[in-house]
Amino acid sequence: MDANSRVILSNQTGPHDDLARRVARALTHPLRKPVAEHTRAAFVAAQAWLADQHKPLILDSGCGVGLSTRELARRFPDHALIGVDRSESRLTREHGELPANARLVRADLVDFWRLALDAGWRPERHYLLYPNPYPKAAHLKLRWQGHPVLPALLGLGGRLELRSNWRLYVEEFALALTQATGITAEVEAYRPEGETYLTPFERKYHLSGQALWRLVARLPHAPDLMPRP
Ligand SMILES: C[S@@+](CC[C@H](N)C(=O)[O-])C[C@H]1O[C@@H](n2cnc3c(N)ncnc32)[C@H](O)[C@@H]1O
C-alpha cells in the first residue's frame, strides 16, 4: 500500500447540524431493515465458534484484511477475536494463518451488531479502526454516528476504541455517544509508537504525515438502547 494518502476533504467545518436529530431518531425509531440471510448464517457460525473458545470476546468491526484481528489475537491470547468486514476481497487476502483465537467473518455490521445484541453478546473490547469517513455532509447517515444502527453498536458495551484520520469523525462520534449514553469520551491525538501499526490504513495515513485521532469509551452493556418494533 502506498503512503501518499490524501487528507480528507469535506464541505463540513464542524459537527453536522443534523447529527443530534439523527441520533434522537435512531434512539426512538426501530431499524426495520431485514437481516440479510448471508449475515445471519455467518453470525450463527461465528456464535458456534465463540462458544467453543470459552474466552471473553473482542470485536474488530470493519477489520478490512484482518491484520488488526490477527495482531489483537496475539496481544490478547486469553480472548477470542472476531473481525467482521463486508468485503470478501479484503477478507480473503492472504496475510498468513489466523491465530487459533481469531476468526474473520464476512458480514454487514448493520445486521451483525443487531444479531449480536439480540444474542446477548458482551464484547470486553470493541475496535472500530478507521471506518469509512463518508466526508460529504450529505453522507452523514452513512457514518456510524449518523446511522440508525448506532444504538446497537453502543448497546453491545465494553471498551470501545474508535480511530480515524478525520478528527471531525471522532468529534461527531463523541457527541453522539454522549447524547445516547450520557458518557463523555475525550477526542485525543493518536501517535503510533515506533513502527507498530495496528492496521494497513493506520500505516498508510501515518506514513503520509496525517494526524490520527481516537476516542476510548467504557460502555455498559445496554441492549435497551436499541428501540424495538
Ligand atoms: C477504511 S477501511 C479500514 C479497514 C481496516 N480497519 C484498516 O484500518 O485497515 C473500512 C472497512 O470497513 C468495511 N465496512 C464498511 N461498512 C461496512 C459494513 N456495513 N459492514 C461491514 N464492513 C464494513 C469496509 O469493507 C472496509 O474494509
The ligand as a Tripos MOL2 file, in Angstrom:
@<TRIPOS>MOLECULE
LIG
   27    29     1     0     0
SMALL
NO_CHARGES

@<TRIPOS>ATOM
      1 C1        -11.2820    2.3420    5.5920 C.3       1 LIG1
      2 S1        -11.4290    0.6170    5.7090 S.3       1 LIG1
      3 C2        -10.5000    0.2500    7.1910 C.3       1 LIG1
      4 C3        -10.1290   -1.1940    7.2850 C.3       1 LIG1
      5 C4         -9.2450   -1.5720    8.4750 C.3       1 LIG1
      6 N1         -9.9000   -1.3680    9.7450 N.3       1 LIG1
      7 C5         -7.9570   -0.7720    8.4440 C.2       1 LIG1
      8 O1         -7.8260    0.1670    9.2370 O.co2     1 LIG1
      9 O2         -7.0820   -1.1200    7.6440 O.co2     1 LIG1
     10 C6        -13.1170    0.4350    6.2740 C.3       1 LIG1
     11 C7        -13.5970   -1.0030    6.2500 C.3       1 LIG1
     12 O3        -14.9200   -1.0650    6.7550 O.3       1 LIG1
     13 C8        -15.6490   -2.0230    5.9940 C.3       1 LIG1
     14 N2        -17.0670   -1.7030    6.1190 N.ar      1 LIG1
     15 C9        -17.6820   -0.5400    5.8250 C.ar      1 LIG1
     16 N3        -19.0060   -0.6250    6.0430 N.ar      1 LIG1
     17 C10       -19.2330   -1.8880    6.4980 C.ar      1 LIG1
     18 C11       -20.4000   -2.6010    6.9040 C.ar      1 LIG1
     19 N4        -21.6090   -2.0250    6.8560 N.pl3     1 LIG1
     20 N5        -20.2620   -3.8710    7.3140 N.ar      1 LIG1
     21 C12       -19.0510   -4.4670    7.3330 C.ar      1 LIG1
     22 N6        -17.9150   -3.8470    6.9620 N.ar      1 LIG1
     23 C13       -17.9950   -2.5800    6.5480 C.ar      1 LIG1
     24 C14       -15.1100   -1.8680    4.5970 C.3       1 LIG1
     25 O4        -15.3410   -3.0440    3.8120 O.3       1 LIG1
     26 C15       -13.6240   -1.6170    4.8530 C.3       1 LIG1
     27 O5        -12.8770   -2.8090    4.8480 O.3       1 LIG1
@<TRIPOS>BOND
     1     1     2 1
     2     2     3 1
     3     2    10 1
     4     3     4 1
     5     4     5 1
     6     5     6 1
     7     5     7 1
     8     7     8 2
     9     7     9 1
    10    10    11 1
    11    11    12 1
    12    11    26 1
    13    12    13 1
    14    13    14 1
    15    13    24 1
    16    14    15 ar
    17    14    23 ar
    18    15    16 ar
    19    16    17 ar
    20    17    18 ar
    21    17    23 ar
    22    18    19 1
    23    18    20 ar
    24    20    21 ar
    25    21    22 ar
    26    22    23 ar
    27    24    25 1
    28    24    26 1
    29    26    27 1
@<TRIPOS>SUBSTRUCTURE
     1 LIG1         1 GROUP 0 **** ****
